[in-house]
Amino acid sequence: MSVTTKPSRRQRSRQMPTYLVSLQEQLLQSVDLVLSEPTTHIKLPVTYQRLYKSVEFLCRDRHQSQLSNTLFDKIQERTSQLLAQYQSHASDNEPLASFVILYDIIDSKLKALQKIYLFLDRTYLLHHPAKKPIIDFGMLNLYGEMVQGGQWDLLLERFISSLNDLRSNPNSELSSTLVDFWKRFYKVSKWSDIDTTILQSTQNFYRDAHNKIIDAHPSETVFDVFYDAVVREQQFWTTCELDEKVITSLKHATVSEMIFQNFQDDAPKFVLPLFQKKMYTSLVRLFQFIQNSNTKERPVLMNAVTTQWGCYIVEYVSHLITTHTDDVIEALIRSKKNLNIIVEKFLNGNVDMEYKLREFFQTALTLTHAEHVNKRLHKYIDNFFRNIEGDHDENLKVLHDIILIFKSTSNKESFMNTEYRRDLAKRLLHQTTKDITLELELLTLIEQEINPEIVHSLKSMFDDLKESKQLKENFHTISTVDFTPQILKHDKWPQNDSRVVFPDELQTLLDEFKDFYISTNDKYQKRVLKWVPNLGTMNITAHFPLGDQELQVSTSQGIVLVLFNDHDSLSFDEIKKMTKMETRSIAAALYSLTQGKYKVLTKDTVTGRYSMNATFTDKKKKRIIKIKPIQVKMKNGEVLEEEDIDTSETPLADPWAVEAFIVRLMKSETSFDHKSLIERVQSEMVTTQQVIKSCIDSLLDKEYISRVDASDLYVYIP
C-alpha cells in the first residue's frame, strides 16, 4: 500500500507558480548567454527591462535566496573557466595586458548581470549581512581564486618590476598598459592590503635610487633629478586614478626616501650647489618639501638647509671681499640685498633663514676680513657724506644700505669710537659734510644696534659746534684776525698730542682767545683749553720767486711751513725740536709737502735738509691750493717708500662718484682729450689713474661719452 504525503503549507508557499517557472527559465537562459559570451559585447534576445521585471516578480514571490544562490554559482563557475583560460593563454611577456582583457570580460558580464538583477541587488543583496552585491561578489571571487592559484602575487610582482623600470628611465614614455592594468587590479585588490605593499615598494626603490642619482649626476642637477622623479611619480598615480590620500602618502614616501635620506650628510652634495648656482626655483621647491614634511623631522631638515645656507653666505661674502678692493662696500650692500631677496621671495620669508642670514653674514665679515671691511666701511661713509647728491629719500636708502653692512660688522662700538668718530670730526670741523640732517639720521639708525651712550656722545659733537658758533661770532666782534676757534669737549672728540709749540704769531691768537673765553662766563674759569692741531686747518700766503700762492693746509703742515719764515733750511730733528710735534706727525707733514701733488718744499737727498721750493708754481693758477695731508707708515724712524704709503686719512673717491663727476664735467665742457680729462678729475677728486681709466671705459660702454674716431678726444653724448 502506497502512502502519498501532501506538502506542508510552508513548502506549498515556496513552490513557484507555472508562469514564474517560465520566467525563471528565460532568466537563466539569458544569464548563460551573458556568461558564455567570450567578448565584452553582449547581445540578448530579450530586453533588459523585461528581464528586470522577471527578477522583480520572482523577488516579490520571495525567491531572492534561490535567485542569488543560482546566480552566484554560475558566476563562480564561469570565473573559474575564464581564469583557467587566462592562465593557459597569458603571454609570459604580457601578463599585465592579458589581465586587462580578463578583467574587462568579467567586468562587462558582472555589469550586465547587475543590470538584469538590479532589483535583487538593491532590495536584497545590498542589505544582506552575509551576501555581497553582484559586482562585489564577482570581483571578490576573482581575487580569491587568483590568490589561491598564485597568479595574484605574480602579477603584483610583475607590475612593481615594470613600474621600477619606468622610474629608472625618466625619458621613457608612460605605458598605457601599466596604467590600464593598475586601474583594474586596484579595484580587485580592495580586499587586500595593497596600499601598504605599494608604499613599501616605493620606499625601497627610492631608498636605493638616492645614492645612485647623487653619484651619476652633476651636483647642481641632482635636486632637479629628484624633483622630476617626484613629479613623475605623482603624475603616474594620478593617471591611475588612485585615491588622493594614497597619492599624498606615496609622494611623501618618495620625497622622504629620495631627497631627505641622510639629508644632513648629503646636503652639501646637492643643496649647497642650489645656492652657489642661484637655482632659485629649485630652492623654492626644496623649501616647500620641507614645509610639507611632518613636524617631527622638519626642524632637522631646516637645520641642514640653514647650515648649507650659512656655508654659501660665508663662501660668497668672503669671495666678494677678496675680489673687490675700493668698491667692497658697494659689493657687500648688493650682496646683502640679493640675499634678503632670496629669503623673502624664494624661502617664503622664513624667520630662521633671515636670522641665519645676518648671523652668517657677520661670520663671513669677521672670519678673516674684519679689519679690511671696517676700513672700507668708514671710507664709504665718509665719501658718501662728502659727495651727497640726489634727493633726500634716495639718500635715506643709502643710509639703510650702510646699516645693512654695519649690522654684520664686528667690534661695532670700537669702530664708532675710533674710525667713525675721527671722520665725523673732520667732516664737521672742515665743513665737508653735505647734509647734517642725514648725519644725525644715520646716528639714529646706528643707535638701535649699539650702546646708545656712544651715539649720544657722537651727537653731542653737533651741540659743541652750535655752542662754538656763538662764541666765534662774539670773538670776531673784538678781533679783526680771521681766526675761527672751535670749543670741543675733551671726552667727545678724537685727541692727539697737544704739547705742540706753536709759532709766535699763532700762539698770540691762542692766548687772546683763551682770555676772551674765560671772561665770557664764570663757569669757564676752571676750564682748561688744550689746543689740538691735528683737527684744524689754516690758510697761509706763501711767497715764491715765481709768484705768491695761498695754501690751505692742516695745522700740522702750517706749523712746519711757518718755520721757514725765519730759516732757509731745516733738518727733521730741528723741526721736531722747535715744534715738539710727534715724529709721525712731522713725517706726514713733510712727506705731503715734498712728495705730494703740490711740492712746496724740497728735500736735499745728500744732507736730508728741507727748504722752500724756489721753482714752485701752479700751472692752473688756482686761487687757493689745497694740500691734503697724507698718513704715512714709519719703520725704524724712517718713512716707507711711496707705494707703501697708507692714504687712509684721505679716502679715495668711489668709482660711482668718479663716473658721476666725469658725466657732469663732460656735460659742461662737451669734449676733453684723454690726458686733460684725467688731470681734471685728479685735481678735483682723490682717486687713481687706474680708477679714472676704468670709469672712462665704463662710460664708453654705457654710451654716456664716445671717442672721436681713433683719437684721444672724448665727447659727451646727450
NORHU-V901942 format. One record per pair of residues at least 6 apart in sequence whose ideal C-beta (glycine too) atoms are under 8 Angstrom apart, sorted by the first residue. I is the first residue (numbers start at 1). J is the second residue. D is the distance in whole Angstrom. If there is no record, write none. Layout:
i=(I;I)
j=(J;J)
d=(D;D)
This chain:
i=(7;13;14;14;16;16;16;16;17;20;20;20;20;23;23;23;24;24;24;24;26;26;26;27;27;27;27;27;28;28;30;30;30;30;30;31;31;31;31;32;33;33;33;34;34;34;34;34;34;35;35;35;35;36;37;37;38;39;40;40;40;40;41;42;42;42;44;48;48;51;52;52;52;52;55;55;55;55;55;55;56;58;58;59;59;59;59;59;64;64;64;67;67;68;68;68;68;71;71;71;71;72;72;75;75;75;75;75;75;75;76;78;79;79;79;79;79;80;82;82;82;83;83;83;83;83;83;86;86;86;86;86;87;87;89;90;90;91;91;94;95;95;95;96;96;96;96;96;96;96;97;97;99;99;99;99;100;100;100;100;103;103;103;103;104;106;106;106;107;107;109;110;110;110;110;111;113;113;114;114;114;114;117;121;121;124;125;125;125;125;125;126;131;132;139;139;139;140;142;143;143;143;143;143;146;146;146;147;152;155;155;156;156;156;159;159;159;159;160;160;162;162;163;163;163;164;164;165;166;166;166;166;166;167;167;167;167;167;168;170;170;170;170;174;174;174;179;179;179;182;182;183;183;186;186;186;195;195;198;199;199;199;202;202;202;202;202;203;203;203;206;206;206;206;206;207;207;207;209;209;210;210;210;210;210;210;213;213;213;213;213;214;214;214;214;217;219;219;219;219;220;220;220;220;220;222;222;222;223;223;223;223;223;223;223;223;224;224;226;226;226;227;227;229;229;230;230;230;230;230;233;233;233;234;234;234;237;237;237;238;242;252;252;255;255;255;256;256;259;259;260;260;260;260;263;263;263;264;264;264;264;267;267;267;267;268;268;271;271;271;271;272;272;272;273;274;274;274;275;275;275;275;275;276;276;276;280;280;280;283;283;283;284;284;286;287;287;287;287;287;290;290;290;290;291;291;293;302;305;306;306;306;309;309;309;309;310;310;310;310;313;313;313;313;313;313;314;314;314;314;316;316;316;317;317;317;317;317;318;318;318;318;320;320;320;320;321;321;321;321;321;321;321;322;324;324;326;326;326;326;326;327;327;327;328;328;328;329;329;329;329;329;329;330;330;330;332;332;332;333;333;333;333;336;336;336;336;337;337;339;339;340;340;343;343;343;343;343;347;358;358;361;362;362;362;362;364;365;365;365;365;365;366;366;370;370;370;373;373;374;374;374;374;374;375;375;377;377;377;377;377;378;378;378;378;379;379;379;380;380;381;381;381;381;382;382;382;382;383;383;383;383;383;384;384;385;385;385;385;385;385;385;386;386;386;386;386;387;387;387;388;388;388;388;389;392;392;392;395;395;396;396;399;399;399;399;400;402;403;403;403;403;406;406;406;407;409;412;412;413;413;413;416;416;416;416;416;417;418;420;421;421;421;422;424;424;424;425;425;425;425;426;426;427;427;428;428;428;429;429;429;429;430;433;436;439;440;440;443;443;443;444;446;447;457;457;458;460;460;461;461;461;464;464;464;464;464;464;465;467;468;468;468;468;471;471;471;471;472;472;472;474;474;475;475;475;475;478;479;479;479;479;481;482;483;483;485;486;486;487;487;488;488;490;493;493;494;495;496;496;496;496;496;496;497;497;497;497;498;498;498;498;499;500;500;500;500;500;500;501;501;501;502;502;502;502;503;503;503;503;505;506;506;506;510;514;517;517;517;518;518;518;533;533;533;533;533;534;534;534;534;535;536;536;537;537;537;537;537;538;538;538;538;538;539;539;539;539;539;540;540;540;540;540;540;541;541;541;541;542;542;542;542;542;542;542;544;544;544;544;544;544;545;545;546;546;546;547;549;549;549;549;549;550;550;550;551;551;551;551;551;551;552;552;552;552;553;553;553;554;554;556;556;556;556;556;556;557;557;557;557;557;559;559;559;560;560;560;560;560;560;561;561;561;563;563;563;563;564;564;564;564;567;568;568;569;569;569;569;570;570;570;570;571;571;571;571;572;572;572;572;572;575;575;575;575;576;576;579;581;583;583;584;584;587;587;587;588;588;588;588;588;589;590;590;590;591;591;591;591;592;592;592;592;593;593;593;593;594;594;594;594;595;596;596;596;597;597;597;598;598;598;598;599;599;600;600;600;600;601;601;601;601;602;602;602;602;603;603;604;604;618;620;628;628;629;629;630;630;630;630;631;631;631;631;631;631;632;632;632;632;633;633;633;633;633;634;647;650;651;652;652;652;652;653;653;653;653;653;655;655;655;655;657;658;658;658;658;658;658;659;659;659;661;661;661;662;662;662;662;662;662;662;663;663;663;663;665;665;665;665;666;666;666;666;666;666;667;669;670;670;671;671;671;671;671;672;672;672;673;673;673;673;674;674;674;674;675;677;677;677;678;678;678;681;681;682;682;696;696;699;700;700;703;704;704;705;705;705;705;706;706;706;707;707;708;708)
j=(15;62;62;63;24;58;61;63;61;57;58;61;63;54;57;58;54;58;63;67;46;51;54;51;54;55;58;116;70;74;44;45;46;51;116;71;74;113;116;74;42;44;45;42;44;109;112;113;116;74;75;78;109;78;43;109;105;105;104;105;107;108;108;108;109;112;51;115;116;116;115;116;118;119;67;116;117;118;119;120;119;64;67;67;119;120;123;124;120;123;124;117;120;120;124;125;131;113;117;120;134;131;137;109;110;113;134;137;138;141;141;109;106;138;141;142;145;145;102;105;106;102;142;145;146;149;151;98;99;101;102;151;149;151;98;98;99;97;98;177;154;155;158;155;158;159;162;177;178;181;177;181;155;181;184;185;177;180;181;184;142;184;185;188;184;138;139;142;135;184;138;134;135;138;139;135;134;138;121;133;134;135;134;133;134;131;131;132;133;134;137;133;137;140;187;188;190;191;188;152;188;189;191;192;152;155;188;153;192;181;185;185;194;197;178;181;182;185;198;201;175;178;178;201;236;201;205;172;172;174;175;178;236;205;209;229;232;233;209;225;228;229;232;235;236;239;236;239;240;240;242;240;241;194;240;242;246;249;250;249;250;253;233;250;253;254;257;253;256;257;229;253;254;257;258;257;258;261;229;258;257;258;259;261;262;266;222;225;226;229;258;222;266;269;270;225;269;270;272;273;273;274;276;277;279;269;270;273;259;270;271;274;279;282;285;286;279;282;258;259;270;282;285;254;258;251;254;255;258;259;250;251;254;247;250;251;246;247;250;247;250;292;293;289;292;293;293;297;286;289;289;293;297;301;300;301;304;300;303;304;307;304;305;307;308;308;311;286;304;305;308;308;311;312;279;282;283;286;283;308;309;312;316;312;315;316;342;345;346;342;346;347;346;347;305;305;346;347;348;350;298;301;302;305;298;348;301;352;353;352;353;356;353;356;357;360;356;359;360;363;339;357;360;361;363;364;360;363;364;367;335;339;364;332;335;361;364;365;364;367;368;369;328;331;332;335;328;332;364;365;369;372;373;369;330;331;376;652;654;655;691;654;655;656;372;373;376;373;376;377;379;380;405;380;654;656;365;373;405;401;402;404;405;361;404;405;408;401;404;357;361;354;357;349;350;353;354;357;353;407;408;408;407;408;409;410;408;373;405;408;409;410;409;410;409;410;411;405;409;409;410;411;415;419;419;648;402;405;406;409;415;415;419;420;423;648;651;652;402;654;402;420;423;442;423;426;427;651;651;652;653;654;657;398;402;427;432;433;434;435;438;439;427;432;433;434;651;434;653;657;395;434;435;438;660;435;437;438;435;438;438;441;438;441;442;445;445;442;442;445;446;449;412;446;449;449;415;449;450;450;451;454;446;450;454;455;458;454;494;458;458;493;494;494;439;458;461;461;493;494;535;432;535;433;439;461;462;465;486;535;536;537;537;439;462;462;459;462;455;458;459;455;455;455;491;492;492;489;492;488;492;493;486;487;488;489;492;493;486;487;485;486;487;488;485;487;517;520;484;485;486;516;520;483;485;513;516;516;509;512;513;516;509;539;509;513;513;535;536;517;529;532;535;530;532;535;535;532;532;533;534;535;582;585;534;581;582;585;530;531;532;533;580;531;533;559;579;580;581;578;579;580;510;531;533;559;559;562;563;565;562;538;559;562;531;529;524;527;529;524;525;527;554;555;556;559;581;554;555;556;585;555;554;555;552;553;554;555;558;552;553;554;555;558;550;551;552;553;624;550;551;553;558;561;562;548;549;550;551;548;549;550;551;561;600;612;600;612;613;614;616;617;614;615;615;616;617;617;600;616;617;618;625;623;624;625;561;598;600;624;625;627;624;625;626;627;561;627;629;589;629;581;585;586;588;589;629;589;592;593;627;629;579;581;589;575;579;586;589;590;593;593;600;601;570;575;578;579;570;601;611;612;574;611;612;604;609;610;611;578;609;610;611;607;608;609;610;586;587;590;608;610;581;586;590;610;583;586;586;589;634;637;632;634;632;634;639;629;630;631;632;649;629;601;603;610;630;632;639;645;627;628;629;630;599;600;601;627;601;602;603;610;642;627;628;630;627;628;682;616;618;625;627;613;616;612;613;616;627;610;611;612;613;610;611;612;613;609;610;610;611;625;683;650;686;649;650;645;647;649;650;645;646;647;648;649;650;639;640;645;646;639;640;644;645;646;640;686;686;686;686;687;688;691;661;685;686;687;691;691;694;695;698;685;681;685;687;691;692;695;695;698;699;681;684;685;677;681;692;695;696;699;705;699;704;705;716;672;677;680;681;672;704;705;714;715;716;716;716;715;716;708;713;714;715;716;680;713;714;711;712;713;714;696;712;713;714;712;692;696;714;689;692;693;687;692;689;692;705;714;705;706;707;717;716;717;714;715;716;717;714;715;717;713;714;714;715)
d=(7;8;7;8;7;8;7;7;7;6;6;6;8;4;6;7;8;6;8;8;7;8;7;6;5;7;8;7;7;8;5;8;6;6;7;7;6;7;7;7;8;6;8;6;7;5;5;6;8;6;7;4;6;8;8;7;7;7;5;6;8;4;8;6;7;5;7;5;6;5;7;6;6;6;7;6;5;8;5;5;4;8;6;7;6;6;7;7;6;8;4;7;6;6;7;6;6;7;6;8;7;8;6;8;7;7;8;7;5;7;5;7;6;7;5;6;6;6;6;6;6;7;7;6;7;7;8;6;7;8;5;8;7;7;7;4;8;8;6;8;7;6;6;7;6;6;7;6;7;4;5;7;6;6;7;7;7;5;6;6;8;4;8;7;7;6;8;6;8;8;8;6;5;4;7;7;6;8;6;8;5;6;6;5;5;8;5;7;5;7;8;6;7;6;7;5;8;6;6;7;5;7;6;7;4;8;8;8;8;8;7;8;7;7;7;6;7;7;8;5;7;6;7;8;8;8;5;8;6;7;7;7;7;6;7;7;7;7;8;8;6;7;7;8;7;7;8;5;5;5;8;6;6;7;7;7;6;8;7;6;6;6;7;6;5;6;8;5;8;5;7;7;5;4;4;5;8;6;7;6;7;5;8;5;8;8;6;5;7;8;7;6;6;6;7;5;6;6;8;4;4;7;7;5;7;7;4;8;8;5;7;6;8;5;8;6;8;6;5;5;8;7;5;7;6;6;5;6;7;8;7;7;5;6;8;5;7;5;6;6;8;8;8;5;8;8;8;8;8;6;8;7;7;6;7;6;5;7;7;5;8;5;7;7;5;6;7;7;7;6;4;4;6;6;7;5;5;7;7;7;7;4;8;6;8;8;7;8;5;7;5;7;5;8;7;7;7;5;6;7;6;5;6;7;8;7;6;6;8;6;6;5;6;6;7;7;6;7;4;7;7;7;4;6;8;6;6;6;4;7;7;8;8;7;6;6;4;7;5;7;7;7;7;5;6;6;6;7;8;8;4;7;6;7;8;4;8;6;7;7;7;7;6;8;7;7;5;8;5;6;8;4;6;8;7;7;8;7;5;4;8;6;6;6;5;7;7;8;7;6;7;8;7;6;7;5;5;6;5;6;6;4;8;4;7;7;8;5;8;5;6;7;8;4;7;5;7;8;6;6;8;7;5;7;7;7;8;6;7;7;8;7;4;6;6;7;4;7;7;7;6;7;7;8;4;8;7;5;5;8;6;6;7;6;7;6;8;5;6;7;7;6;7;5;7;7;8;7;7;5;6;4;5;7;7;8;8;8;7;6;8;7;7;6;5;6;7;7;8;5;7;7;7;7;7;6;6;6;5;5;6;6;7;6;5;8;7;6;8;7;6;7;6;5;7;6;7;7;5;5;6;7;7;4;8;6;7;6;6;5;7;8;6;6;7;8;7;7;5;6;6;8;6;4;8;6;8;7;5;8;6;6;7;7;5;6;7;8;7;7;7;5;5;8;8;6;7;7;6;7;8;8;7;8;7;6;6;7;8;7;8;8;6;8;5;7;5;8;8;7;8;8;8;7;8;7;7;6;6;7;4;8;8;8;8;7;5;7;4;6;6;8;6;7;5;7;6;6;5;7;5;5;6;7;8;7;6;4;7;8;7;8;8;7;6;5;6;8;7;5;6;8;8;4;6;7;8;7;7;6;7;8;7;4;6;7;6;7;8;8;6;8;6;4;6;7;5;8;7;7;5;6;6;6;7;6;8;5;8;7;5;8;5;7;7;8;8;7;7;7;5;7;5;8;7;7;4;6;8;7;8;6;6;7;5;7;7;8;7;8;5;6;5;7;5;7;7;5;8;7;5;7;5;8;7;5;7;5;6;6;6;7;6;7;8;6;7;7;5;7;7;7;7;8;6;6;6;7;7;8;7;5;8;6;8;8;4;6;4;8;6;6;8;8;6;5;7;7;8;7;7;8;8;6;8;7;7;6;7;8;7;7;7;6;5;6;5;6;6;6;5;8;7;7;8;6;6;5;6;8;6;7;6;4;7;5;4;7;5;6;5;7;6;6;7;6;8;8;8;8;7;5;5;6;7;7;6;5;7;5;7;6;6;7;6;8;5;7;5;8;7;6;7;5;7;6;7;6;6;7;6;8;5;7;6;4;8;5;7;6;7;7;5;6;7;6;7;8;5;7;6;6;7;7;8;4;6;5;8;6;7;6;8;7;6;6;5;6;6;5;5;6;6;6;7;6;7;6;8;6;7;6;8;7;6;8;8;7;8;6;7;7;7;6;7;8;4;6;8;7;6;8;6;6;5;7;7;7;5;8;5;5;7;8;4;8;7;7;8;7;6;6;5;7;7;5;7;7;7;7;5;7;7;6;7;6;5;7;6;6;7;6;6;7;6;7;6)
